[in-house]
Amino acid sequence: MPKKRRSRNLIRPPSLSVAALAVLVSVLIYIARIVLDLKRAGAGEGLLRSAWLLEGRLTPWGQTGILGVLQILLSGFALLLLFSLLRMRRWAWIALMLWSIGSLLVNLILYFYGHPNYPNMFLMVVIVFSLAQGEVLAALGIRRRSDESVH
């Protein structure tokens, strides 16, 4: 007997679109912060004149550069999640929820160390609450709709 395919609602719920927009804005904020941090750290001086390591320690430019590379990788991962979520992939919902919660925890730690990123904190809360809506869970097949009966 062939496996019965689950029929998912192909209409994207508005809450899913809100979460997708929040992810896109968050990625743009990350990229803008990377550019500003690199500019402040003297990236315009050139890679050859700016030492990454001095006496076994990272220079401020080196620290900013490494953090920038990590943020670019995380931003690329978030864009992959964004496109997968818009294609209504269940795994993207799980991964984006984990990414948002992790990002929110990092932002809370930064807040307590005196480096708050309020726009990103707000966007992470919007993403988590948007993804937790019942219509999103039902559209992705994570939870049954209340009008569906169990056969």
ChimeraX attribute file (.defattr): number of C-alpha atoms within 10 A of each C-alpha:
attribute: neighborCount
match mode: 1-to-1
recipient: residues
	/A:1	3
	/A:2	4
	/A:3	5
	/A:4	6
	/A:5	6
	/A:6	7
	/A:7	9
	/A:8	11
	/A:9	14
	/A:10	10
	/A:11	8
	/A:12	16
	/A:13	18
	/A:14	13
	/A:15	19
	/A:16	24
	/A:17	18
	/A:18	16
	/A:19	24
	/A:20	22
	/A:21	16
	/A:22	21
	/A:23	24
	/A:24	17
	/A:25	15
	/A:26	21
	/A:27	21
	/A:28	13
	/A:29	16
	/A:30	18
	/A:31	16
	/A:32	12
	/A:33	15
	/A:34	20
	/A:35	14
	/A:36	12
	/A:37	17
	/A:38	20
	/A:39	14
	/A:40	12
	/A:41	18
	/A:42	15
	/A:43	18
	/A:44	11
	/A:45	10
	/A:46	9
	/A:47	12
	/A:48	7
	/A:49	10
	/A:50	16
	/A:51	13
	/A:52	18
	/A:53	13
	/A:54	9
	/A:55	6
	/A:56	7
	/A:57	10
	/A:58	15
	/A:59	16
	/A:60	16
	/A:61	21
	/A:62	20
	/A:63	15
	/A:64	21
	/A:65	19
	/A:66	14
	/A:67	15
	/A:68	19
	/A:69	12
	/A:70	13
	/A:71	17
	/A:72	16
	/A:73	12
	/A:74	16
	/A:75	20
	/A:76	13
	/A:77	15
	/A:78	21
	/A:79	16
	/A:80	13
	/A:81	23
	/A:82	22
	/A:83	13
	/A:84	16
	/A:85	23
	/A:86	15
	/A:87	13
	/A:88	21
	/A:89	15
	/A:90	15
	/A:91	13
	/A:92	20
	/A:93	23
	/A:94	15
	/A:95	15
	/A:96	24
	/A:97	19
	/A:98	13
	/A:99	18
	/A:100	22
	/A:101	17
	/A:102	13
	/A:103	16
	/A:104	20
	/A:105	14
	/A:106	14
	/A:107	19
	/A:108	17
	/A:109	13
	/A:110	13
	/A:111	14
	/A:112	9
	/A:113	9
	/A:114	9
	/A:115	11
	/A:116	15
	/A:117	16
	/A:118	12
	/A:119	11
	/A:120	21
	/A:121	21
	/A:122	13
	/A:123	20
	/A:124	25
	/A:125	16
	/A:126	19
	/A:127	25
	/A:128	18
	/A:129	14
	/A:130	21
	/A:131	22
	/A:132	15
	/A:133	14
	/A:134	17
	/A:135	20
	/A:136	22
	/A:137	18
	/A:138	16
	/A:139	22
	/A:140	25
	/A:141	17
	/A:142	13
	/A:143	12
	/A:144	15
	/A:145	13
	/A:146	8
	/A:147	6
	/A:148	7
	/A:149	7
	/A:150	5
	/A:151	3
